[in-house]
Amino acid sequence: MTELTDDQFRDKIRDFLARYADVEGWTRDRYGRAPLDSAPNDVRLARNRRCLTLLHEHGLGAISWPREYGGQGLSNRHSVIFNQEIAGYSLPLGMFIIGHGMCAPTVLAYGTDAQKDRYLPPLLSGEEVWCQLFSEPGAGSDLASVSCRAEPDGDGWVVNGQKVWTSGAHNASFGLLLARSDGTAARHTGLTTFIVAMDNPGIEVRPLVEMTGTAKFNEVFFTDCRLEATAVLGEVGSGWRNAITTLMNERVTIGTSSPGGFGFPSSVLIEEAKLNGKASNPVMVDKMVSIVIAERIVKFLGMRVTEALLSGAEPGPEGSIAKLAGTRLSKTSAALALELVGPASLAWDAADAAGATWADVAVATPGLSIAGGTDEIMRNILAERVLGLPRDPRPNN
């Protein structure tokens, strides 16, 4: 099959968007979001799956993945072009971001042929949603301290312990679990990664209600959860290596996402300033200019990460730079939005479907400083791996 030129591929994407964006509700409103972003969970899941199905039907799903695993077999450059073209829209794909952007690369890197054949096609098509079972009450930023235990049991394993802040576990068919498989080994070498079915009778998922009123995160409890030997991803004891691959891809995914996904893009803030008569206020103008500059910096950082990936390099510290810059921009833009709209951020007409948008973003955005590694962890990574500064004290074990 002849590979499309860049211009032909762009035209293909534009034709697809022209056909579906309006009728499917993917066009952004004045806040930079799709009208149905706040729909009930089951409605959003159905919309996410339909969007992914349409993309696959038109040769635009899993663009750079090998054909044998459900992808299009195109280059990473085509993926970049796709992301450029959809930037002005709000395609409902958020429920698959963990599976596609974080779990799939890890399975592809370390999975057996049987695991790739079984898990990748339905993961990429949206038939099966995945989650990431890493953080624990006592092991979040210090991930190597996980205490969830996986103990050998005959030909398989038995898992006991707890995970927390697991995004999308209530929708997930499978999860990527990091557990301690050897309590006597050094903490980084005693870990193993498992692929677990979330309907396993030894797993209980409890939603965590956020201050937005939604429940996107969960607690997950493992009680004598039995896994077969084939559930191990990679080698026993290689869990830390696998986890780093997942986390690097997570930070790249968060760091290169549109700033409009959290906070508000500068175009929305400028328009709101005009509507509220604050566009000539020098203090507000200065703040908006700072947002525009920060957006440009985040864009260039995203381009740097993209170029590294296009060259075949593994995601590295540049993903942490982009992630940290992106979350700072999102929080700054969300805070400025509240200054611009004033009382509308605290009270709104209940009949206005977008009335709570300002408040919703304000209370949702701070979580970005935790997701994918805290701001403090990102700074430590940059200090140690980029600037070469001394490491923080670590436990001797």
N, C-alpha and C positions, 0 to 999 in steps of 0.2 A: 504494500500500500504506500502510495506517495505521500510524504509528509507535507502538510499545508505550510505555505509561507506564513510569516508573521502577519502580514496584512490580510491574508485569506482567513487566518484563524481569528483575527479581530473581527472581521466581517461576520464570521460564523457566530461569535458570541453576541454581537450587536443584533443580529437577526433573531437570536434566541430571546434576548431581553425585550426586543420590540414585540415579540409574539406573546410573551408571558408576563412581563413585569407588572403591567397595569391590571390585567385580569386576575392575577394571583395575589395582588396586594403587596408587591415587593418595592413599590416606589416609596420614597421617604416623605414624611410630612415635614412641616416647618421646623420641627425639632430634630430632624435628621434620623427619624425612626419610622419603621413601617407601622401602619395603623393597628395591626393585630399583634404587636410585640408583647402586649400585656394580656393576651387571651389566656383562658384556663389551660392547664398543663396538657390535657388530652388533645385539645384543639391545636396547641403549638406543636406537639409531637406529630400529629397528622400532617400539619403544614410542612414541617421539617422533612418528613419522609416523602411527601409528594414532590417537594422541590428537588430533593436528591434523585428521585426516580426520573423526573423530567430531565435533569442534567445527564443522567446516564443514557437515557433514550436518545439524546441528541449528541452523544459523544463528548460530553463535557464533564463527566464525573471521574474522580480519581485520575486526573489528567496524566500525571507522570508515573503512575504505578504500572508495573508489568501487566500485560494483557492476561497472563495466566492466572492472575489473582483478582481480576475484575477491573483493572485499570485500562487506560487508553493507550499506554505504551508510548506516550509523547515525552518531550523533554521538559526539564524544570523551567526552561525559558517560556514554554507554553503556559505553565502554571502561573508564572509571573504576569504574563499578558492577561490571563483570565482574571487575576486579582485586580489588575489595573482597570479592567473594563467594568467590573461589578462594583467598584468602589463607590459609585454614586447611587447605588441601590441598597436594599436591605433584604438580601436573600436569607430566608429562615433556615439556617444551617447550624445554629449555635448548639443544638443538642448533640451534634456529632463531632464537635471540635475536639473533645478529649479522645474519642476513639480514633478519629482520622489524623489529628495533629500530634498525638502523644503516644497512644498505645500501638497503633498500626506500625509506625516506624520501628518500634522496639520488637514487635513480633517479626517484622520483615528482617531485622538485623540478626536476631538470635533464635527464631523459631525453627523447628524441624520442617521438612517439606510437608509432612502430614498436618502439622499445626497451621502452616500457611494456607494449605489447600482448604482446611476446614474453617478457619476463622476469618481470613482476609476478605473473601468475596462478600459474605453477608455483612461484615463490618462496613465495608466501603459502600455497599448498596443501601445501607440504612435499615436493612432487615433486622439487624441486631445492634443495639446501643451498648457502648462500653463505658466503664468508669475506671478510676485510678484509685486503688486502695493503698495509700502510702501513709498519710499523717495519722498520728495517734495523740491521745491526750498528753502524753509525756514525750512525744517525738514529732515535732512539727518542723521547725527550722533545723533542728539537729536530728536529721532523718536517720542517721546511723544508729540512733538510740532506740529504734523500734523494739518493742517487747512482745508483740503478737507472735506466738510460738507455732512452728510447724514441726511436728515430731514424727519420725518414721514409724509406720505401722504396717507391718507385713510388706506388701508390694506397693503401698501407698503412703499417705500422710494424714495426720489429724491436726487440725488447726484450732487454736483457742486464743482469743484476745479481742481487741477492739480497735476499730479505725474511726476517724472523725473528720468532718469537713469534706466528706466524699461527695463531690458534685455529681448530680444525676444518677445516683445509685438507685433511686426509686423508679427510674425508667430503664435501667441497664439489664441486659441479658447476661453479660460477662464483665468481669473485672480483672484488672492486673494487680495482683497482691504481692506486696513485699513483706516477708515474714522472716523471723529468726529461726534458722534451721539447725544451728549449732551454738548452744549456749556457752561452750567452752572456748570457742575460737575468738580471735580478735573481732571487735564489733563490725568492722567493714567486711570481713571475710566469712562471717557466720550467717550471711543473709542469702535467701533464695527467692526468686520470683516465680509466681504461680499464675496460671490462668484459671479462674474460678467461675463456675456458673452461679449467677446470683439467685437462682431458684433452689439452690442446695438447701435441704432442710436444716442444716447446721448454721445457716446465715439468717440474721434478723436485721432489717433495715428500718431505722427510725428517723423520720424527717426532722430537721432543725428549722424552726420558723425564725426568719430574719426580721430585722426591724422594718423591712419593707412590707412585711405581712406575707411574703412568699416563702416557700420552702424548697430551695434549690440544692441545699446541702443536707447531708445525712450523717447520723451515727450508724456504724455497721458493726454488729456483734457476731463473733464466731464462737460457737459452742460445740465442741466435738465434731467439727466440720470435716468430713472425710473426703479426701482427694485422691484420685488415681495417680500413679507414677507419671503418666503422660501429661499431667497438669503442670509439671515443671517446665518453665521457659528458660532455655539455655542450659547451663550446667548448675548442679547443686553447689551453692557457695558463691555463685557469680551474680547474686542479686544486686550488689552495690553497683557493679558495672552496668547492668541493665537499667537500674534506677537512674543513673546519671544520663544515659541516653534518653530516657523518657523526660527527665527534668529539663535537659538542654532543649529538646524539641518544644516543651511546654513554654519555656521562656521566650523562645523564638516566636511561637504562635501568639503569645500575649504581646510581646514587644513590637511585632510588626502588624498588629491589627489596627484598624482605623481608630483614631482618637475619638471619633464620633460614637464608637461603641459604648464608651463610658464618658462621663462628662458631656460637654457639648462642643461641636466644632466651632471655630471662630466665626464662620458665616452666620450661624444661628445667634451667637452673642452680639454680633454687629447689627443684625436685623432687629433684635430685641432692644438694643440701645437706641436705635432710631425710633422705634415704636413708643418707647418710654421717655423720649426727649433727653436722653443722656449721652447721645453721640457726640455732643460738643463739650462734655465735661472732661477737662484735661486729665483728671485722675483716672477716669474710666477709659479714656482713649489710651493712656499709657499702659493700663492693664491689658486691654485688648491687643495692643501691639505686641506685648510680651507673649500673649497666647499664640499669635500668628508666628512669631519667631520660634517659639517652642515647637509648634506644629511642623515647621520646616526642618528643625533639628531632628525630630522624631522620624520624619519622612526620610531624611538622609541616612539616619541610623538603620532604618528598615531596609534601605537600598544596600547598605553595606552588608547586612546580614544576608540579603538575597544574593548579592554577588558572590559571597563566600560559599553559599549553598550551590550556586550555579557552577562554581569551579570544582565542586566535588568535595569540599571540605566538610568535616563534621561540625555541627553547631558548637560554638565555643563561647568564651566570655563576652563576645560582642552581643550575644543574645541577652545577657544580663544587663548590659548597658542600655539596650533598646527597651527592655522590660522596665527598668528603673525610670528611664526618661518618660516612657509612655504613661506609667501610673502617676508620676508627678504632674504631668500635663493634664491628665484626666481630673485629678483632684483640684488643680488650680482652676480649670475651666468650669467645673461644677460649682465651686465656691463663688466665682465671679458671676455665674448665672443667677445665684440667689441675690447677690447685690443688685443686679440689674432689674429683676422682676419684683423684688420687695415682697409685699404681703401675698402675692399670688403663689409664692412658694410655701405658704402656710395654710391658705384657705382657698378653696375653689368650688365652682359649681359642680355638684355631684352629677349633673346631666352631661357635663363636658367630658368626653372620653379621654381627652388628653390633659385634663385639668390637674392630675396628680403627677404629671411628667417631671416638673421641676423638683418636687419633693422626692419622688422615687429615685431619680438619678443622684440627688444629694446624699441619700442614705445608703445607696447601693455602691457608690464609687469607692468609699474608704476600704472596702474589702479587697480591692486590687492590691493594696499594700501587703496583703497576706498571701493571696493566690499566687501559686508558682514560685514561692519563696519570698520572705519578707524583704522590705527595703533594706533592712540592716544586713541580711544575708547577701543581698545583691552587692552592697557596698564592700562587704568582706571579700567576696569573690573578685571584685575589681581591684581591691587593694592588694590582694595576694597574687592573683594570676596575671594582672595587667601591669600594676605598678611595682610589683616585687617587694612589697612591704612585709615585715615579719608577721607570721600567723598569730592569731589569737591563741591563748593557751587551750590545749585540748586534753581531754581525759587520757590517762596513760594507757588505758586498755583499748 
